[in-house]
Amino acid sequence: MNETPKVSIIVPVYKVPEKYLRACIESCQKQTLKEIEIVLVDDGSPDQCGTICDAYAENDTRIKVIHKKNGGLSAARNTGFLSAAGRWIMFVDGDDWIEPVMCEAMFRAGENDGVQLVMCGITKDYGHSTEEYRYYIEEKTYRGNECKWLQQQLLVYNGNIAVAYSKLIRRDYLVDKGILHDEQLRQGAEGLEFNLRMFETLKSASFINRPFYHYLYNEKSISASHDERNHQYVISCFEKIKSFIETSENKEKLFPWFDNRLLYVVITTAISGYFSPSNPEPYIEKKRKFAEYCERPIIARALKTENTKGLSKQRLTVLFMVQHHIYFALNLMGIIRKWQKQMR
């Protein structure tokens, strides 16, 4: 395309089922804002993803495809960002999709409000139903110290803003501040870590409470299944986040919520990880490995926190089971939780 794009949509692609990848790319193509570029980053996917991306690029000059050696989600996002030319940057995961008006509505808000960041709502798409995320942050423009409050909300689980997607970010802001995704954090809470660093120097942001972004829940994804490496990746992310908070200008507001946020991770790891029916290991092994997981210093500390604000009754019940080593009940809860998700 000859015209400088107003928005660059960066889409990391790795082992995405064909129907989801096509839906994602086509939702980007259907944007009502025409001055866009779509950067598809084939992160060394061993299937037909790269070929599918190339086919779309042949018929749409706004699409650019980058083929690279597999390096993980953070590295793919960085590769796309560094090659992007747009005034604004948007990250979209390869198995998700976006509403046609997303780019235009967020671009107009960003330009009119004169902000560095625009956020929007999210809809989680299950197999048979959808769930719109609820937000308690106001639909408004935030400036100055209000952005420090927003940074705190990144650690509040029900704040629902601690992801890289569903955002439009000024490219020059990221360039000037040298803000990239940490490529050592391959999977897990890398989006939270990226946002915490981004919000550290953020001076202005707007929120549009409309669900422009559709997050596809996939029970076979790494984050939704048992994987020892992924559990370690998540711990590494939170260790990195803890180190960052220790040096943050906003640490007094951030630290009280760090362990609270980690509790959600522990609860999910128990029910959707170690004690999930998708984990084929014998029950005795599940118990042993989860007990070892809970002995990790950063996890053991979180389990002692008194800040359980925001946890639902169900999560508090699971937390009680974890703290009191009631593993047979956790195993039962894992079965129930998987059934609940399959019924959605």
C-alpha positions as CSV (number, residue, x, y, z in Angstrom):
1,M,0.0,0.0,0.0
2,N,1.2,3.5,-0.9
3,E,-0.5,5.4,1.9
4,T,1.0,5.4,5.4
5,P,-1.3,3.2,7.5
6,K,-3.2,4.7,10.4
7,V,-3.2,1.4,12.3
8,S,-0.9,-1.7,12.1
9,I,-2.6,-4.9,13.2
10,I,0.0,-7.4,14.3
11,V,-1.1,-11.1,14.3
12,P,1.3,-13.8,15.7
13,V,0.5,-17.1,14.0
14,Y,1.6,-20.5,15.3
15,K,-0.4,-23.8,15.0
16,V,-3.7,-22.0,14.6
17,P,-6.5,-24.2,13.3
18,E,-7.3,-23.1,9.8
19,K,-10.9,-22.0,10.4
20,Y,-9.9,-19.8,13.2
21,L,-6.9,-18.3,11.4
22,R,-9.1,-17.5,8.3
23,A,-11.7,-15.9,10.6
24,C,-9.1,-13.8,12.3
25,I,-7.5,-12.5,9.1
26,E,-10.8,-11.8,7.4
27,S,-12.1,-9.9,10.4
28,C,-9.0,-7.7,10.1
29,Q,-9.7,-7.2,6.3
30,K,-13.3,-6.2,7.0
31,Q,-12.3,-3.2,9.1
32,T,-14.3,0.0,8.3
33,L,-11.0,1.9,8.7
34,K,-9.3,1.2,5.3
35,E,-5.9,2.8,6.0
36,I,-4.5,-0.2,7.9
37,E,-1.8,-2.7,7.4
38,I,-2.1,-6.3,8.6
39,V,1.2,-7.9,9.7
40,L,1.0,-11.7,9.9
41,V,4.0,-13.2,11.7
42,D,4.4,-16.9,10.9
43,D,6.3,-17.9,14.0
44,G,7.8,-21.0,12.4
45,S,4.5,-22.8,12.4
46,P,5.0,-26.4,11.2
47,D,1.6,-26.7,9.5
48,Q,-0.1,-24.8,6.7
49,C,-0.4,-21.5,8.6
50,G,2.4,-19.8,6.7
51,T,0.9,-20.9,3.3
52,I,-2.5,-19.6,4.3
53,C,-1.1,-16.3,5.3
54,D,0.8,-16.0,2.0
55,A,-2.4,-16.7,0.0
56,Y,-4.2,-13.8,1.7
57,A,-1.3,-11.5,1.1
58,E,-1.4,-12.3,-2.6
59,N,-4.9,-10.8,-2.8
60,D,-4.6,-7.9,-0.4
61,T,-1.8,-5.4,-0.6
62,R,-2.5,-4.3,3.0
63,I,-1.2,-7.7,4.2
64,K,2.4,-8.3,5.0
65,V,3.7,-11.8,6.0
66,I,6.8,-12.4,7.9
67,H,8.2,-15.9,8.2
68,K,10.5,-16.5,11.1
69,K,12.1,-19.2,13.2
70,N,9.9,-20.2,16.2
71,G,10.6,-17.9,19.1
72,G,7.4,-17.7,21.0
73,L,4.5,-15.3,21.3
74,S,6.5,-12.3,22.7
75,A,9.2,-12.6,20.0
76,A,6.5,-12.8,17.3
77,R,4.8,-9.7,18.6
78,N,8.1,-7.8,18.7
79,T,9.0,-8.9,15.1
80,G,5.6,-7.6,13.9
81,F,5.9,-4.3,15.9
82,L,9.5,-3.6,14.6
83,S,8.3,-4.0,11.0
84,A,5.1,-2.0,11.4
85,A,4.6,1.4,9.9
86,G,1.3,2.5,11.3
87,R,0.7,5.5,13.6
88,W,-1.0,3.1,16.0
89,I,-0.3,-0.5,16.9
90,M,-2.9,-3.2,17.7
91,F,-2.1,-6.8,18.7
92,V,-4.6,-9.6,17.7
93,D,-4.0,-13.3,18.5
94,G,-4.2,-15.6,15.6
95,D,-7.2,-17.6,16.8
96,D,-9.3,-14.5,17.9
97,W,-11.3,-12.0,15.8
98,I,-12.3,-8.4,15.9
99,E,-15.4,-6.4,15.2
100,P,-15.4,-4.5,11.8
101,V,-15.6,-1.1,13.6
102,M,-12.8,-1.8,16.1
103,C,-9.9,0.0,14.4
104,E,-12.0,3.0,13.3
105,A,-13.7,3.5,16.7
106,M,-10.5,3.2,18.7
107,F,-8.5,5.3,16.2
108,R,-11.0,8.1,16.3
109,A,-11.0,8.0,20.1
110,G,-7.2,8.0,20.3
111,E,-6.9,10.9,17.9
112,N,-9.8,13.0,19.3
113,D,-8.8,12.4,23.0
114,G,-5.1,12.9,22.3
115,V,-4.0,9.9,24.3
116,Q,-1.2,7.3,24.1
117,L,-3.5,4.2,24.6
118,V,-7.1,3.2,23.9
119,M,-8.7,0.1,25.5
120,C,-11.9,-1.6,24.7
121,G,-14.1,-4.4,25.9
122,I,-13.8,-8.2,25.3
123,T,-16.2,-11.0,24.5
124,K,-15.1,-14.5,25.4
125,D,-16.4,-17.0,22.8
126,Y,-17.0,-20.6,24.0
127,G,-18.2,-23.4,21.8
128,H,-21.9,-22.8,22.4
129,S,-22.1,-19.4,24.1
130,T,-20.4,-16.1,24.7
131,E,-19.6,-14.1,27.8
132,E,-19.0,-10.4,27.7
133,Y,-16.3,-9.2,30.2
134,R,-17.6,-6.8,32.8
135,Y,-15.6,-3.8,33.7
136,Y,-15.6,-1.5,36.7
137,I,-13.3,1.1,35.2
138,E,-15.2,4.0,33.8
139,E,-15.6,4.7,30.1
140,K,-13.6,7.9,30.1
141,T,-10.2,9.5,29.4
142,Y,-7.5,9.0,32.1
143,R,-4.6,11.4,32.6
144,G,-1.7,11.8,34.9
145,N,-2.0,10.1,38.3
146,E,-5.2,8.4,37.0
147,C,-2.9,6.2,34.9
148,K,-1.1,5.1,38.1
149,W,-4.5,3.9,39.3
150,L,-5.0,2.0,36.0
151,Q,-1.6,0.4,36.4
152,Q,-2.8,-1.0,39.8
153,Q,-5.9,-2.4,38.1
154,L,-3.7,-4.5,35.9
155,L,-3.0,-6.7,39.0
156,V,-6.7,-6.8,39.9
157,Y,-8.0,-9.9,38.2
158,N,-11.5,-8.6,37.7
159,G,-10.1,-5.4,36.1
160,N,-9.8,-7.4,32.8
161,I,-7.3,-5.0,31.2
162,A,-4.0,-6.9,31.7
163,V,-3.7,-8.3,28.2
164,A,-1.8,-7.2,25.1
165,Y,-4.8,-7.4,22.8
166,S,-8.0,-5.3,23.0
167,K,-5.7,-2.2,22.9
168,L,-4.6,0.5,20.5
169,I,-1.2,1.9,21.3
170,R,0.6,4.9,19.9
171,R,3.6,3.5,18.0
172,D,5.8,6.5,18.8
173,Y,5.2,6.1,22.5
174,L,6.4,2.5,22.4
175,V,9.4,3.5,20.3
176,D,10.4,6.5,22.4
177,K,10.2,4.5,25.7
178,G,11.8,1.3,24.2
179,I,8.9,-0.8,25.3
180,L,8.9,-4.3,23.8
181,H,7.6,-7.7,24.9
182,D,10.1,-9.6,27.0
183,E,11.1,-12.5,24.8
184,Q,12.4,-14.6,27.7
185,L,8.8,-14.9,28.8
186,R,7.4,-17.2,26.3
187,Q,3.9,-18.1,27.6
188,G,1.7,-17.3,30.5
189,A,1.6,-13.8,32.0
190,E,3.8,-12.1,29.5
191,G,1.0,-9.7,28.6
192,L,0.6,-8.6,32.2
193,E,4.3,-8.0,32.5
194,F,4.3,-6.0,29.2
195,N,1.4,-3.8,30.4
196,L,3.0,-3.1,33.8
197,R,6.1,-1.7,32.1
198,M,4.0,0.2,29.5
199,F,1.8,1.8,32.2
200,E,4.8,2.8,34.3
201,T,5.4,5.9,32.1
202,L,1.9,6.2,30.6
203,K,0.4,9.7,30.8
204,S,-3.0,9.3,29.1
205,A,-5.4,6.5,28.1
206,S,-9.1,6.1,27.1
207,F,-11.5,3.2,27.7
208,I,-14.4,2.3,25.4
209,N,-16.7,-0.1,27.1
210,R,-17.8,-1.9,23.9
211,P,-16.7,-5.5,23.2
212,F,-14.8,-5.1,19.9
213,Y,-12.4,-7.9,20.6
214,H,-13.5,-11.6,20.6
215,Y,-11.3,-13.9,22.6
216,L,-11.8,-17.6,21.6
217,Y,-11.7,-20.0,24.5
218,N,-9.8,-23.2,23.3
219,E,-9.7,-26.0,25.9
220,K,-6.7,-27.5,23.9
221,S,-4.6,-24.3,24.2
222,I,-1.5,-24.3,26.3
223,S,-2.9,-21.8,28.8
224,A,-6.1,-23.9,29.3
225,S,-4.5,-27.3,29.8
226,H,-1.9,-29.0,32.0
227,D,1.6,-28.4,30.9
228,E,4.5,-28.5,33.4
229,R,6.6,-26.1,31.2
230,N,3.8,-23.6,31.0
231,H,3.4,-23.7,34.8
232,Q,7.1,-22.8,35.0
233,Y,6.8,-20.1,32.4
234,V,4.0,-18.5,34.4
235,I,6.1,-18.6,37.6
236,S,9.0,-17.0,35.7
237,C,6.6,-14.2,34.5
238,F,5.5,-13.5,38.1
239,E,9.1,-13.5,39.4
240,K,9.9,-11.0,36.7
241,I,6.9,-8.9,37.6
242,K,7.8,-9.0,41.3
243,S,11.3,-7.7,40.4
244,F,9.8,-4.9,38.3
245,I,7.4,-3.9,41.1
246,E,10.3,-3.6,43.5
247,T,11.7,-0.8,41.3
248,S,8.5,0.8,40.3
249,E,7.5,4.4,41.2
250,N,4.1,3.0,41.9
251,K,5.1,0.0,44.1
252,E,3.1,1.1,47.1
253,K,-0.1,0.6,45.1
254,L,1.1,-2.5,43.2
255,F,2.6,-4.7,45.9
256,P,-0.7,-5.2,47.9
257,W,-2.3,-6.7,44.7
258,F,0.6,-8.9,43.5
259,D,-0.1,-11.9,45.7
260,N,-3.8,-11.5,45.2
261,R,-3.3,-11.8,41.4
262,L,-1.1,-14.8,41.9
263,L,-3.8,-16.6,43.9
264,Y,-5.9,-16.7,40.7
265,V,-3.0,-18.4,38.9
266,V,-2.6,-21.0,41.7
267,I,-6.3,-21.8,41.7
268,T,-6.4,-22.1,37.9
269,T,-3.3,-24.2,37.9
270,A,-4.9,-26.6,40.4
271,I,-8.3,-27.0,38.7
272,S,-7.4,-26.6,35.0
273,G,-3.9,-27.9,35.3
274,Y,-2.7,-30.6,37.8
275,F,-6.2,-31.9,38.7
276,S,-7.8,-31.5,35.3
277,P,-9.0,-34.6,33.6
278,S,-6.8,-33.6,30.7
279,N,-3.8,-34.5,32.9
280,P,-3.3,-38.2,32.2
281,E,-1.0,-38.8,35.2
282,P,-2.1,-41.0,38.1
283,Y,-3.8,-39.2,41.0
284,I,-0.9,-39.9,43.3
285,E,1.5,-38.1,40.9
286,K,-0.9,-35.2,40.6
287,K,-0.8,-34.8,44.3
288,R,2.9,-35.0,44.6
289,K,3.7,-32.6,41.8
290,F,1.1,-30.0,42.8
291,A,2.5,-30.2,46.4
292,E,5.9,-29.4,45.0
293,Y,4.5,-26.6,42.9
294,C,2.9,-25.0,46.1
295,E,6.3,-25.2,47.8
296,R,7.9,-22.8,45.3
297,P,8.7,-19.6,47.4
298,I,6.7,-17.2,45.3
299,I,3.6,-19.5,45.4
300,A,4.0,-20.3,49.1
301,R,4.1,-16.6,49.9
302,A,0.9,-15.9,47.8
303,L,-0.9,-18.7,49.7
304,K,-0.3,-16.8,52.9
305,T,-1.7,-13.5,51.8
306,E,-4.7,-12.0,53.5
307,N,-5.8,-10.1,50.4
308,T,-8.4,-12.4,48.9
309,K,-10.6,-9.5,47.7
310,G,-12.5,-10.2,44.5
311,L,-12.3,-14.0,44.7
312,S,-15.6,-15.6,44.1
313,K,-17.1,-18.2,46.6
314,Q,-16.1,-21.0,44.2
315,R,-12.5,-19.7,44.0
316,L,-12.3,-19.2,47.8
317,T,-13.5,-22.8,48.2
318,V,-10.7,-24.0,45.9
319,L,-8.2,-21.9,47.7
320,F,-9.2,-23.4,51.1
321,M,-8.7,-26.9,49.6
322,V,-5.2,-25.9,48.3
323,Q,-4.2,-24.4,51.6
324,H,-5.3,-27.4,53.5
325,H,-4.1,-30.0,51.0
326,I,-7.6,-31.5,50.4
327,Y,-6.4,-32.9,47.1
328,F,-9.2,-35.5,46.5
329,A,-11.7,-32.6,46.5
330,L,-9.5,-30.6,44.1
331,N,-9.5,-33.6,41.8
332,L,-13.3,-33.7,41.9
333,M,-13.5,-29.9,41.3
334,G,-11.3,-30.3,38.2
335,I,-13.7,-32.8,36.7
336,I,-16.7,-30.5,37.4
337,R,-14.9,-27.4,36.0
338,K,-14.1,-29.2,32.8
339,W,-17.7,-30.3,32.4
340,Q,-18.9,-26.8,33.0
341,K,-16.7,-25.4,30.3
342,Q,-17.7,-28.0,27.8
343,M,-21.4,-27.2,28.4
344,R,-20.9,-23.5,27.5
